[in-house]
């Protein structure tokens, strides 16, 4: 059914960029101030205000949590003026709250938009993720492979040695065994402390030098990352991980029955999507906010899967206008 959906996203894309820019600028004054909650709340407020100016009939499907957990941008919240196309929205108003509070690299504001019913309603559980950039045969690596096998398979596909592969992994105790196995291959590993949406995007951005991302992180962030990769090219797979019955219940509540399913990129995002991310702190994908007396300057990456276009925009705005 989704093949027949018309998604007139050309004009919506610039509006989406304004949404991510507003969230980034709202958190600018809280960079390096040590207050994660205040930075996140500032971004949430600004993103919600901007979304409600768009002529869309929007529903948040990936947001700040369930309705009883989040007062704004909760899952199921209606946003927009109501006059416009029916769309699903996945968002993270501040991906990297800790990064922002500590003024560390790769904090972003992130949002994706697609036709109603085309983004996976991922529950708030972990997801085992694997991603590579464009230009490789379909299924060259898989979640069923061991970490070592993935590195060896990608090296064969690239025509290089395993020591020439660079991986991106979220630095967490749960990944210690995987990291040890990857080290044995001789591959390089870039460990990141937070921000696995940016980590996945790195695979499709040649300038970062990252060949593959792997490891577990939030399932909602997996849908956002898949949205970006659908625009940029590249392959991604995700499998939900459950630690208890409550998390299994969340998945069933979201309408997911096959709990062992491995989702491809195009099953996480089944139709055309637009994606915007604005840098808060300096990163490999976009530059962070630049401050000067009276002005803030942001960099935003705006992408459309329909055309494969990637637009980078710099926005200089008087602080008095905020």
N, C-alpha and C positions, 0 to 999 in steps of 0.2 A: 504493500500500500504506500509506503514512504516514497517509492519511485515516482509517484504522481504528484507529490507535494511541490507546489511552487513557492520558493523562498526568495522573495525580492529583497535581497540583503544589501544592495549597493549603497543605498542612502542610510540604512540602519547602521552600517559599519562605522561611519564617522560619529554617529551618536554614541555608539558603544565605546569608542576611543575617549570621548568626553567623560564617560562614566568612570573609566579606569584612571584618567588624569585627575579627576576631582578627588577620588579616594586617596591617590598618592599625595596630592598637595595638602590634603587635610591632615595627613600623618607626618608631614614634613617637619613641623615644629617639635615633634616628639622623637625624632631620630636621636639616638644616643642618650636619651633621658632616663632610661632604665625602667620605664613603665609600659609593659606590654599591653595591659588591658586598656589603658588610655589611648594608646596608638591604634589598637584594633577598633575601639569604639568610634574614634574620629573617622577612620576609614569607612566603617559601616554606615555611619550617619550620612556622610557625603555621597557614598555610592547609592544609597537608597533614595536620597533626594534627587540625584541626577537621573536615576532609572525612572522615577515617577514623572519626569518631564518628557520621556519618549512616548511617541504615539505607537504603543504596542499594547497587546493584551498578554502580559507576561506572567509566567508562573515560575517561582524559584524552585528548582528541583535538586540543586546542589547548593547548599547555603551554610548558614552559621549553626545549624542544628535543627532538632525538632522544635515544634511550636512552643512546647513547655520548657525548652532549654534556651531559647534565644528570643529576645523581644523584637528584633528586627532582622529582616532577610532570612527568616526561618523557612524551612522546607514547606512548600505549599503556599507561601505568601504571594498574593497578587501584586504586581508592580506595573507601572506604566499608566497612561491615561485611560486605557481600555478601548481607545479608538485606533485600531490597527491590527496587524497580523497576530495570530495566536502563536506564541513562542515559548520555549523552555529556556531557562537561564541557569547556568552553572557559574558560580562565583566564589572567589576568595578575596574579600576586601583588602586583606593584608596577609599575603603568603610570606611568612617569616616574621612573626611578631617579635620573637626573641632577637632575630637579626636586626630588626629596626631598633629595638630598645638598646642593643649593644653596639649599634652602628657597624654591623658586620655586612659583608657582601651578599648580594643576590636576594634582597627583599623586594617583592613585587606586589602590585595590585593586579588581579587577574579576573577576567570575565569572559564567558562564551555564551553565544546565543544560537539557537537552532529551532526549526519548526517544532510545534507541539508534538510530544510523544517520541522524539528521536534521540534524546539523551538518556542513557541508562540511569535509572533512579538508584544510584549506589547508596547502600546504607552506610552509616558511620561505623565501619569496621576496617580492619586492615585488608590490604590487597597486595598479593605477590605480583611484582611488576617486572617486565622485561621490555626494553626498547632499543631499537637501532635506528640509524639514519636512513636516508633514501639511497637507492642504487643497488640494493642487494636482492637476490632471488627471494621469492615468497617463501617464508618458513625456514630460512637458512639457520635460524636458531629457534629454540622453543623452551617453554617452561618445564617440559618433561626432561630436558637435558640437565645434567649436573652443571654447576658453574664452570668447571674445567672444560667440559664438552662444548659449552657455549663459546668460550674464548677460542678454542681450537677450531671450531666450525667457522667463526667469523674471520679468523686469521686465514683459513683456506680460501674463503670467499674473497678476501682482499688481496690474496697473493702475497702475504707477508708472514713474518714469524709472530708467535704469540707475544713476544716481548715488545712488539711494535703496536700492540693494542692498548688503548687507554680506556678505563672503565670509570664510571661515576657511581658511587655507593653512599647511601645515607649512613653516617657513623652512629651506630647503635649497638648495644651489647648483643642484641639478637642476631646481628650480622657477623659476629666474630668468627664463627666457623667458616662461613662463606668467604670472608675476606682472606682467611688463612689458606683456603683452597685456591683462591684466585692468585695469591702471592706465589704459589708453587708453579704457576704457569709462566712466571716472569713478566706478566702484564703489569702496567702501571695503573694505580688506583687513585682517583681524586676523591677524597672523602669530604662530604659536605655535612654540616651540622644540622641544617634545616633546609626546607624549600625544595621538595622533590618534584614539584611542577617544573621549576627551572632546571632541575637535574635532567629530566626527560627531554626538555627542549634542547639542551646542550647537544644531544645526539644528532639533531637535524641541522645544527648550526656549525658549519665547517670550521669557523674561526676558533671554536672552543677546544678543538682537538679531542673531543670525547667520541668514542666509537660506540659504546654500549652502556646502558643504565640497567642495573638490576637490584632487587631487594624489595622488602615490604615497606609499605607506607599507607597512608589513608586512602581508602577506596574513592571517596569524593574527589580527592586530588587526582586520582587516576583518570577520571572522566575529563577533567580540565586538561590534563596532559595529553590525552588522546585527541581532544579537540585541536590542540596546537599542532600535533603531529599530522592530523588529517589535512591541515592547511599547508604544512611545510614539506610533507612527504615523510617517509619512514614507516616503520612497523612497530607495533606495540601489542603486548599480550598482558592480560591481568586475570588473576584468580583470587576470589574472595577467601579470606582466612578468618576462622571463627575461634574465639577463645572460650566461649561459654554459651549456654542456652539462650541467654538474653540477646546475644549478637545474632544467633541463628533466627530468633524471633524477629529481629529488625529486618533481616533479609526477606523473610516470608511476608512481613508487613509491606515491604516495598514491591511485592509481587514476584519475587525471584524464587523459583522452585528447584532448579538444578544447582545445588550449592557447590558442586565440584567443577562446574563449567569453566573452561578457559575462554575468556572473551578476547576477540581480536579487536584491533583499533576500530574497525568498521561495525563491530557489534556494540562497542561502548558509545559510539557516535554514528548513527545509522543514516544520516542525511547530511546535506550541506550545513556548514557551521561557520560562524565568524568568531574571531578570537582577538582579544586585546589585552595587552599587559603593559603596565607603566612601571618604570624603575623607581624604587624608593631609595635604596642604597645602591652603590655602583655594583654592577654584575657583569657576567660574560655575555648576556643577551642584550640588555639595555643599560644605559648609564643611569645613575641615581640622580636624585633631585639636586640641582645646583642652586645655592642661595647667594644672593647679592642684596645690597641695601634696596629694599622696596620691591624686589622681584623674586619669583621662583621660576625655574626652568626645568621642564620634564622631558624625558624621551619615552615615546610609546611605540610599540610594535603592534601593527594592526594587520590581520591576515584573514583571507577568505578562501575556503576550500573550493568553492565553485570555480574560481579562476586561478587558484594557486598563487595569488598576488600577496606580496609581503611589502607593507608600507611602513616606513619609519618616519616618525613625526617628532619635531621639537616644538615645544609650546612654552613661550615665555609670558608670564602673567603677573600683573601688578598685585602685590599682596593686598592692597586696599580693595581690589575687586573681588576678593574671596569672601 
